């Protein structure tokens, strides 16, 4: 049976609308690796209903590198990577000479950064944040933790995650007015089978994403949470790479440098006693000849990456061109072959390329009292604008470190105080 959303419209005067603003609830849902065009595959009737009846942007511009930790933290802080310092999922710390993986140090390069869940908590007035598995949410910022948090654990059932946040929103003593949720698909499946996955594995995860969307909206309706503003978003898109298109930089530079990070972006550190310029020239000569990757010294990294001003930035940065990857992918392919019993002849999912590359673009869908109905964004939104969007919904004041986003890019999606306020009641068969 055709799925439909039922909406009840209530007209409110200016004072009533202002009350809605002050008490607005916001739920932000991120589906990792959900590329902008996945909504066009005919697999997402529930998300498409939200797209058609709510507010929709075909894609957003994300931050470099287009990887999970940097982009989730940029969404949460409104800052470029060079400001918040999460330059990759794995960052080499030249001070301690160690590789930073997920942990407190990775997310605390800039100690003045205030994630939106922290800003909401600090504002008081009965505000409480709940964060479900969002990158960076396990730690305090400025001595403040979210009221509710749950660390990432793949084994936790998706419906259980939704049930938990519904409990946060309806908590009898400290109800959350802000909830942020993370789901690891379709990204995890795409890495193994590629975004197009001819056998349908990625499409199955896209369907699963749509099903949990329905479950979330129905759960909100059944719990009487009709005034919640919903934002569905992703961190990045995905590209397909074949094993034959892997570039082995170790064969070019030999033992002159160490490399950190994951394709398609590697941090290159010449070994002690090795001249940086010498290593750069060797790699740059190969890059100019092969045309499959680019190499930058720190001061020549493109401005639109908003990356090089960070002290954590490496002396040399290698960036593969779309459809190509570096030697670290060899190891991942061997892992995929063992765990998933696949061959190495297909496409493997890779992301992290230049944000201007369209296959890296995520999507944006919003619905709720504060968002326009049946509206498509005219301009191009950026994910650093999301912080300002969240601030507006939650009626919060500017943090100490002002976000890099621009409110004008998102202001068009909000209803006027004099227009009808729409309440979502859920998806029904």
N, C-alpha and C positions, 0 to 999 in steps of 0.2 A: 504494500500500500504506500502511496506517495507520502513522504514525510513533509510535515509543515510545521511552521512556528506560529503559535497563537500569541498575539500581542494585545494587551489592553492599554488603551490610551487614556490618560487623565490630564485634563488641562489644569494648570496651576498658575497663580499670579506670581509676581516677582518675589514677594516675600516667601511664598511657599517653595519656589524654585531655589531660593537662597538656602532654605532649610535643607533641601535635598543635597545641595552642594556641601554643606557642613558635615552631613552624615553619610556621604557617599562611601560605598564599599567598592573595592576594586579587587578583581581576581585576574592575575596575569598568568597565562599558560604558554610555555615554550615547548615546541616539538622540535627536537634536535634534528638538523639536516633537512627540514621540510622546505624544499625549494619552491620558489615563487609560482612555478607552473604546475605543481602537483595538484592544485585545485582544478586543473583543466582535464584531468584524466578520467572524469566520470566516476570516481570512486568515493567521493566525499559529499554525499547529499546533505549531511548535517552542517558541515562547515560552509557549504555553498549556500544553504538557506540563510545562515548568518551573514554571509558575504552579500547576498542579494537584499536582505532586509535591514542590515545594519550598515556599518561603515567599512570600506574596503580599500586597500591600496595594493595594486598588482605586485609591487615589490618594494623593498626598502634597500637603501644603501647601508651596508654594514661597515665595520672597521677592519683595518689590516692588522694582523693576518686574519683571514676569515675562518677562524677556528673557534672552538667551543668556549674555552675559558675567557679569552680576550673579549669576545662578543657578549657573552652573558654578563660579564662585569661591566662592559660599556653600557649595556641596557640598564643595569642596576645603578650605575653612577652618572650616566650622561657624559662620560669622559672618553677622550681618545686613549689609545693604549699608551702613548708616550707620557700621558699624565697619570694614569692609574698604575702603570708599570707592569701589567700582566701582558707581556709581549708575546706569549705563546702558551701552549699547554704545559710546556717544559722549558724553563729558562735557565741558562747558565749564569751563575753569579760569579763574576770575576773577582769580587772581593773575598769571598769565602772559598772560591775555586771548587764549588759544588754545583750540581744540577738541581734546581728547585723544581720539584713536582708539586702536586696539589698539597697545599698546606698554608699555615699562617704567613710565613715569609713571602710567598708568592703574591699574596693579596695585600701586603702592607708595605709596598714600596713607598707610597705616599700616605703617611699616617693621618693626613687631614681629610682623606676621601671619606665621604658619607654615603653608603648605599641607601637606596630609597627606603628599605625596611628599617634602617637605623634612623633616618630623618623622620619617618612616621612615628617611631617610638618616642623620639625626643620631643616631638610636638605636644605630647600629652593630650589632655582633653578626652581621655577614654580611648585613645588610639592604641591599637595593638597590631603587630605584624606576625604573620605566619609564613614560613618559607619552607617549601617542600623540595629538597634536593637541588636547589639552585646553586650554581658555582659561586663560592665565596661566602655562602651563608652560614657556614659552620663556625665562624669566628666573630669576636666582638670588634666593634669599630668605635673608637672614642670611649671605650669602657661600657658600651651598650650592646646587648644582644637582643635579637628578636624574641618576642614572648614565646612563640612556638617555632621550633625548627626540627627538621628531620634530615639527617645526612643521606647522601646518595647510597642506595643499595638496590642493585639491579633486580634482586629476587623479590622485592616487595611488589605485590600484585597492583596493577594500575587502579582497579576499583577500590582497593584498600587505601591507596593514596588519596583518591577523591573523597572517600568516606572520612578520612582523617581531617582534611581541610574543611569539610562541611561541619565537622565538630568544632574546629577552630572558629569558624564564622558564627556559630551558634553557641559558643561557650557561655555558660551562665554568669561567669564573673569577669572574664577578660575576652570578650568577643573580638575577633580580628576584623579590622576594617580594611586591611591589606593582606592579600595572600598571593604568593608567587609559587608556581608549580613548574616542575621540569619533568619531561618524558624523553627517554633516550632514543626513541625511534622517530622517524625511519633511519636515522643516521647509522645505527649499529649494523643494520642489515645492508645498507648501501655500501659500506666499506668492504663487505665481503663479496657482494654480487653486482655492485655498480648501481647507479641511479635508474638505469633502464631495465636491469635484471630480466632477461628474456624468459626466465622460468617463473617470474611473478613474485619473487620473494619481497622485493621492495614495495610492490603494489599491495601485497598482503599487509604490510606494516602501515601503509597509508590508510587502508581500510580500518585497521585497528585504531589508528589515531582518530579517525572519524567516529568510530564507535564510542571511544572514551569521551569525546566531545558531547555526544548525545547523553551519555551517562552523567556527566557533570551538570549539564543544563537541567536534565530531569531531576537530579538530586537537589539542585538549588530550588527548583519549583516545589518539589515535594516537602522541602524543609521550610517553605514559606519565605525564602530569601529571594524575593521578587525584585528588589531594588539594587541588585548587584550589577556593577559594570564589568563586562568581560573583555579582555584583550587576548587574542590568540596571535602568537608571534613565533618566529624561529631565529636561530643565531646565524645560519648560513645555508647556502644551497649545497650542491654536490656536482662533481665532474667525474667522468669515467676515464681511467688510465689502464693501458695494457702493459704487461710485463716487458714487452719489446721496446717500450718507450721510456724506460727508466734510465736515468743518467747517473753513472757512477762517478762522483766527484773524486773519490779516493784514487781512482786510476789516473786522474788528471793532476792532482796536487800531491799525491804520494803521502809520505809521513810528515809533511811540512805543517799540517794543521789538524786540529780537532774540530769536529762538527757536532752540533747539538740541535735538538728540535726534531720536527717531523715534516715530511713533504707536505706541500711544495716549498716550504721556507726553512732554510737551515742557517743557524748562527755559526759563523766560521771564525775560529780563534787560532791564529798562527801559534805554533809551539814556542816556548821560551827560547830566545836567541834567534828566532826566525823573523826576518823583516816583513812587516805587514804589506808594504808596497810590492815586494817580490811575489808573495802569495797572491795578492790581488791581480797582478799582471798575468800570472800564469792562468788563473781562472778566467780573467776577462778575455784573454786571447781565445780560450776555448769557447767561451760564450759567444763571442763575435763570429766564430767559425761555425758552430753548431746551430745557433739560432733557436735553441730549445730551452734556454734559461738566461737569466740576467744576473749580473754580479754588481754589487754596490759597495763602495767604502762608506763608512758611517755618514760622512758629511755629504755624500751624493745620493743617499736614499731619497726617493721622491717625496716632495712635500705632502702630497695628498695621502701618503701612507700615515702621516701623523705618528711617526715611530722614532725618528732619529734623535729627538731631543731628550729622550730618556737615557739616564746614565747606564741602564742595563743593556742598551743597544750594543750589539757586537761590533768589532772593528770592520768586519766584512759580512755582508748578508747575501745569500744565494736564494733566488726566487725562480722556480721553474715556470715555464710558460704553460698555459692551459693544455690539458691532455698529456702532460709530462710530469714525472716525479723523480725524486732522487733515490739513492741506494738504500735508504732505510726501509723503503717499501718492499724490498726483497725479503727482509725478515718477516714482515707482516704477512706477506703472501704465503710463506711457509707455515706460519701459525694458522692462517685460514684453511690451508689445505688439510692440515691435521685435524682441526676442530670441526670443520664442516664437510670434509670429504669432497672437496672440489678440485678441479684442475687449475692450472695456472695460465690457461689460454684466454680466459674471459677478461672482462673489465672489472677494475676495482675502484671503489669510491675514494676520491681525494678532494679535499677542500683546504682553503688557506690562501688561494690566489688573490690577485689584485681585486679590491672591492668593485672596481668598474666592470669586471667581467660578469656578464649577466647570469651565468650559471651559479654564481656565488650568492645571488640575491635571495633573501628570505621573503616571507609574506607577512601581511598584517590584516587582521579582521577584528573588528570591535563591535560590541552591541551592549546596550543598556541605557539607562535613563539619560545619561549625559551625552551620548553619541547620536549623530544624525541617522535617520532611517534611509535606507535605499540610496546610499551616498558612496560615490567613488572619488577618492582623493585625486585632485587635479594635478598637483605637483609631485615632487619626489621627496618622500620622507627619508630620514636617516635614523638609524637606531639610537644614536646619541640624543635624538629628540624625545625619546620615550620617557626619559626622566622628567622632562618638563611636562609632558602629557600626564604622567602619574601625579606629579605635584599639583596640577590643576584639578584633577579628579578628586584628590585627597585634601585639597585646600591647604597646602603646606607652603612654608616660607623658604626662601633661597638658602642653601647650605653655605658653609664657609668657602669651600672650593666650588665656584660656580660652574655649572655644566657647560660643555662645549656645544651643546645643541642649540637649535633656534626654535622658539615657540611658534613663530609665524608659519613654519612648515606643518604644524599640527593643529593650529587654532581653527582651521576651517572645518574640522570634523565635529566640533561641539555644537550642541543646540543652543539657541538663544534662550535666555531666561524667560522670554515671553512666548516661546514656542511650546507645543505639547511635550510632556515628559512621557517616555515610553517604558513600560515595564515588561520584561521578558517573563513568560510563564512556562516555557519549556518546549520540548519537542514531543509531539504526539503522533501516534500512528493513525 
